[in-house]
């Protein structure tokens, strides 16, 4: 059943003033719906459902104010999501999930204000994480886990404010640990 002010319905049911819907149901103020249902003020939905003020949704569900969602679910005010789920104010998410204010996430999960995460999980304000888990304010972690404000950790675990952790164990105030865990705050030696 359709509400009024819809413009084209073909092969379904339209309320008053509905003109153009193909292969499904259309509600008020939607202009083109194909093979699914669109909420009001959605302009183009193909094969799924769009919330109000969503412009392009393909093969999934879009929350309002999202412009392009393909093959997944997008929250409002996100611009491009492909194959996953994006929170609001995320611009590009590919193959994973991005929280709000994350700009690029690939193949993993990024917390808000994280810019680039690949293949793992990044906390807030993390810029680059590859293949592991990095806590907030860490810049580069490869192959292990880094605490917040850690810059480079490879192959082990670093606590907060550790700069280089590589394959070894050092107590706190050490810059480089190799093979284990680095204790908290690192200072110059």
C-alpha positions as CSV (number, residue, x, y, z in Angstrom):
1,X,0.0,0.0,0.0
2,X,1.2,3.4,-0.8
3,X,0.8,6.8,0.7
4,X,-0.1,9.9,-1.4
5,X,2.3,12.1,-3.5
6,X,4.1,9.2,-5.2
7,X,4.7,9.6,-8.8
8,X,4.9,6.4,-11.0
9,X,3.7,3.0,-9.9
10,X,3.8,0.0,-12.3
11,X,2.7,-3.5,-11.4
12,X,2.0,-2.8,-7.7
13,X,-0.3,-0.7,-5.6
14,X,-0.1,3.1,-5.4
15,X,-2.0,5.6,-3.2
16,X,-3.4,8.8,-4.5
17,X,-1.0,10.9,-6.7
18,X,1.5,8.1,-7.1
19,X,3.0,8.0,-10.6
20,X,6.0,5.7,-10.9
21,X,6.9,2.6,-8.9
22,X,8.2,-0.7,-10.5
23,X,7.7,-4.1,-9.0
24,X,6.8,-3.3,-5.5
25,X,5.3,-0.8,-3.1
26,X,5.9,2.9,-2.9
27,X,5.1,5.4,-0.1
28,X,4.6,9.2,-0.3
29,X,7.1,11.5,-2.0
30,X,9.3,8.8,-3.4
31,X,10.1,9.2,-7.1
32,X,11.6,6.0,-8.3
33,X,11.4,2.6,-6.5
34,X,12.3,-0.7,-8.2
35,X,11.7,-4.1,-6.7
36,X,11.3,-2.9,-3.1
37,X,9.9,-0.3,-0.8
38,X,11.1,3.3,-0.3
39,X,10.3,5.7,2.5
40,X,9.2,9.2,1.7
41,X,11.6,11.7,0.1
42,X,13.9,8.9,-1.1
43,X,14.7,9.4,-4.7
44,X,16.2,6.1,-6.0
45,X,16.1,2.8,-4.3
46,X,16.9,-0.5,-6.1
47,X,16.2,-3.9,-4.5
48,X,15.9,-2.7,-0.9
49,X,14.5,-0.2,1.5
50,X,15.5,3.4,2.0
51,X,14.8,5.7,4.9
52,X,13.6,9.2,4.3
53,X,16.0,11.6,2.5
54,X,18.2,8.8,1.3
55,X,19.1,9.3,-2.4
56,X,20.7,6.1,-3.7
57,X,20.5,2.7,-2.1
58,X,21.4,-0.5,-4.0
59,X,20.7,-4.0,-2.6
60,X,20.4,-3.1,1.0
61,X,19.1,-0.6,3.6
62,X,20.0,3.0,4.0
63,X,19.3,5.3,6.9
64,X,18.2,8.9,6.1
65,X,20.6,11.5,4.7
66,X,22.9,8.8,3.2
67,X,23.7,9.3,-0.4
68,X,25.3,6.1,-1.7
69,X,25.1,2.6,-0.1
70,X,25.9,-0.6,-1.9
71,X,25.3,-4.1,-0.6
72,X,25.0,-3.3,3.1
73,X,23.6,-1.0,5.7
74,X,24.6,2.7,6.1
75,X,23.8,5.1,8.9
76,X,22.7,8.7,8.2
77,X,25.1,11.3,6.7
78,X,27.6,8.8,5.4
79,X,28.5,9.2,1.8
80,X,30.0,6.0,0.5
81,X,29.7,2.5,2.0
82,X,30.5,-0.7,0.1
83,X,29.8,-4.2,1.4
84,X,29.5,-3.4,5.0
85,X,28.1,-1.1,7.6
86,X,29.1,2.5,8.2
87,X,28.2,4.9,11.1
88,X,27.2,8.4,10.5
89,X,29.7,11.0,9.2
90,X,31.9,8.3,7.7
91,X,32.9,9.0,4.2
92,X,34.5,5.8,2.8
93,X,34.1,2.3,4.3
94,X,35.0,-0.8,2.3
95,X,34.3,-4.4,3.4
96,X,34.0,-3.7,7.1
97,X,32.5,-1.4,9.7
98,X,33.4,2.2,10.4
99,X,32.3,4.3,13.3
100,X,31.5,8.0,12.9
101,X,34.1,10.5,11.7
102,X,36.4,7.7,10.3
103,X,37.5,8.5,6.8
104,X,39.0,5.3,5.4
105,X,38.5,1.8,6.8
106,X,39.4,-1.3,4.8
107,X,38.7,-4.9,5.9
108,X,38.3,-4.3,9.6
109,X,36.8,-2.1,12.3
110,X,37.8,1.5,13.0
111,X,36.8,3.6,16.0
112,X,35.7,7.2,15.6
113,X,38.3,9.7,14.3
114,X,40.5,6.8,13.0
115,X,41.7,7.6,9.5
116,X,43.2,4.4,8.0
117,X,42.7,0.9,9.3
118,X,43.5,-2.2,7.3
119,X,42.8,-5.8,8.4
120,X,42.3,-5.1,12.1
121,X,40.8,-2.9,14.7
122,X,41.8,0.6,15.5
123,X,40.9,2.8,18.5
124,X,40.0,6.5,18.3
125,X,42.6,8.9,16.8
126,X,44.6,6.1,15.3
127,X,46.0,6.8,11.9
128,X,47.4,3.6,10.5
129,X,46.9,0.1,11.7
130,X,47.8,-3.0,9.6
131,X,46.9,-6.6,10.5
132,X,46.5,-6.2,14.2
133,X,44.9,-4.3,17.1
134,X,46.0,-0.8,18.0
135,X,44.7,1.2,21.0
136,X,43.9,4.9,20.7
137,X,46.5,7.6,19.7
138,X,49.0,5.0,18.4
139,X,50.3,5.7,14.9
140,X,51.8,2.5,13.4
141,X,51.5,-1.0,14.7
142,X,52.4,-4.1,12.6
143,X,51.7,-7.7,13.7
144,X,50.9,-7.2,17.3
145,X,49.1,-5.1,19.8
146,X,50.0,-1.5,20.9
147,X,48.7,0.5,23.7
148,X,47.7,4.1,23.3
149,X,50.3,6.7,22.2
150,X,52.6,3.9,21.0
151,X,54.2,4.7,17.6
152,X,55.8,1.5,16.4
153,X,55.2,-2.0,17.7
154,X,56.2,-5.1,15.8
155,X,55.6,-8.7,16.8
156,X,54.7,-8.2,20.4
157,X,52.6,-6.1,22.8
158,X,53.3,-2.5,23.9
159,X,51.7,-0.7,26.8
160,X,50.7,3.0,26.6
161,X,53.4,5.6,25.5
162,X,55.8,2.9,24.3
163,X,57.5,3.9,21.0
164,X,59.2,0.7,19.7
165,X,58.4,-2.8,20.9
166,X,60.3,-5.6,19.1
167,X,60.5,-9.3,20.2
168,X,61.8,-8.8,23.8
169,X,60.8,-7.7,27.3
170,X,61.8,-4.4,28.8
171,X,60.5,-2.7,32.0
172,X,58.9,0.8,31.9
173,X,60.8,3.8,30.7
174,X,62.4,1.7,28.0
175,X,62.0,2.7,24.3
176,X,62.4,-0.7,22.7
177,X,61.0,-4.0,23.9
178,X,61.6,-7.2,21.9
179,X,59.4,-10.3,22.2
180,X,57.0,-9.4,25.0
181,X,55.3,-6.6,26.8
182,X,56.5,-3.0,27.5
183,X,55.4,-1.4,30.7
184,X,53.8,2.1,30.9
185,X,55.1,5.4,30.3
186,X,58.1,5.4,28.1
187,X,60.6,8.3,28.6
188,X,63.9,9.2,26.9
189,X,66.9,7.4,28.2
